[in-house]
Amino acid sequence: MLGLVAFVGLMESCKKDDDAPMVTKMSLYDSLGGSAMVNDPANSGMKIEQGRLGIRSVVDSAIFVIAGDAKINGFFTVLLAEVTSGNTSGFERLSKNLTDFICVATGGKGFTYGGLNMKDAHDPAKNPRMNGKASNADFDAFIADLVVAAKKNGLSDQLIGQVGALVETLRPVVVQKS
């Protein structure tokens, strides 16, 4: 009898109230700018979703911060050599792949990630662009650089924390060295 009373109470509390506002939970992608279309400063005359632009801006900033970080930039010698010689194709591909990955992971609609899975992407035996396997200390340095890049792009501490929690879920597959 107690179960029946609880069930009826639950059903009554879940009834639709036409006067109550509908509450929808925003995705992290929405919090990062969402799907509103804005001008793309990197591609004159083109539009881009504000969320994707924000994510790409943080990704590009993070790549530059990492490039200047002697603790972990040694993992990217191929990329750094290319950019130094004026070839930005590897940088552009990395930026697109990371931006796509984060757009998908944060709930952006209509995006797909076509790069390597995170384990293979960070394994030099499967990705010749990677120079060595990462340790927990390397991953910590990456997260610190990501925070610097996010702050440079004006992300709030709350959003940085949410993105950081998402990135932290990758630690078990990215860290491949004790």
N, C-alpha and C positions, 0 to 999 in steps of 0.2 A: 504494500500500500504506500509506504514511504517513497519507493521508487517511482510509482505512478504519479504521486504528487510532485516530485522533483521534475519528472518528465513534462508534466503539464505546465509547471512554472517556467521551465526552459523554453517551451514552445511559445508561451505567452510573451516572454521577454524577447523572443526573436521575431515576433510578428512585425510586419512592415508598418511603419508609421509614416504616412504620406507627408506629414508636416515636418518630420525630422530631416535635417540635411543629410545627404549621402556623404559618407566619409570614405575616401579612398586613400590608401597608403601610397605615398610617393616612393618611387624607386630611387636608389642612390643616383642613377643617371639623371632623373628629374631634378634632384637636389644639386647636381653639378651643372645644370643649365637646361636640361630637357631638350625637347624637339623643336623649339622655336627656331625659325630660320633666321640667320644673320649673315652679313657679308663675311667672306673668308679673306682675311688679310693676306694670306699666302697665295691666293688665286684670284686675281682681279676679276670682278664681274661674276664670280661664283658665289653661291650660297652654301651654307653649312649649318647643321644643327648646332645650337649654342652649346649643348652638352658635349658633343664631339669636339668642337673647337676648344672648349675648356680642357677636356682630357688631353687632346693633342698638344696643347700649350704646356701642360704639366709634363707630359711625356718628353717633349723636345727639350724643355728646361732640364729635366732629370738626366737626359743623355749628356747634355753639356756639363752638368754638375759632376756626373760620374767621370766624364773625360778628364776633368781636372782633379780627380781624387786619386792620389797615388796608392791608396789602400786597395782599390778595386779596378782601376782603369787598365791594369795589365790583362784583364780578361777580354779586353776589346782591342787588342793590337791590330787585328785585321781592319776593323772599322776605323780606328784612329789613323792608320797608314793610308787608307783610302781617302779619308777626308783631308788629311794633310796634303795629299797629292792633287786635291781638287775634285775627286770623284765622290759625289754625295749620294750615289745610288744605294749603297748599303745603309747609309743613315736614313734615307727616305723609306726604304723597305722596313727597317727596324721600327721607325716611327709609326708607319702605317700598321704593322703587325701588332705592336704594343697598344696603339690607340684602338684598333679593332677588338683586341682581347679585352681591354678594360671596358669598352662600350658594351660588349656582350655581357661581361661579368657584373656590370652595375645595373643591368636591366634595360639597356637601350634597345629599342625595337628596330628590326630591319637590318641589323648588322650581323656579319658572320666573321669568324676568325678562321683564316686559312693557313696559319703558320704551323710550325711544329708544336707538338704537345710540350708542356713546360719541362718535363723530364728530359726529353730528347733535345730540346732547345738549349739546355744547360749542360749537356753531356758532350764534351769535345770529340768523343768517338763517333757521335751521330751528327754533330754540328761543327764542321771545321772552322767556323767563324768564332767559336768559343775557345779561349785559350786557358784551359784548366777547369777543374771542378771547384765549386764554391763550398766554403765552410760556413758554419753558423756565424762566425765573426764577419765573413764577407757579406752575408745576407743582412746582418745588422748594419753594416756600412752602407749597403744599398738602401735600406729603409731610411737611414739618416739622410742620405742624399735626396731621396724622394721627398722627404719632409721639407728640406731646403727648397726644392723645386716647387712644391705645392705652396709654400709660404710666399715665394717670389711671384706666384700667380694669384695671390690673394685668397686662397682657400682658408676657410675658418678652421679653427682647431677641431671643431666637431666633425667637419667633413674630412679633415686630415685623419682623424681617428677612425672614421668609417672606412676610408680607403685603405688605411693601414691595416685594419682588421681583415679586409679582403685580401690584401697582399700577403699577410701573415699566413693565410691558409695555404699558400704556395710553398712555404718553407720545406715541408717534407719531400717535395719533388725537386726543388731547386738545389737544396743542400745535398751534395753527393760526396762530400769529403768530411771525414771526422776531424 
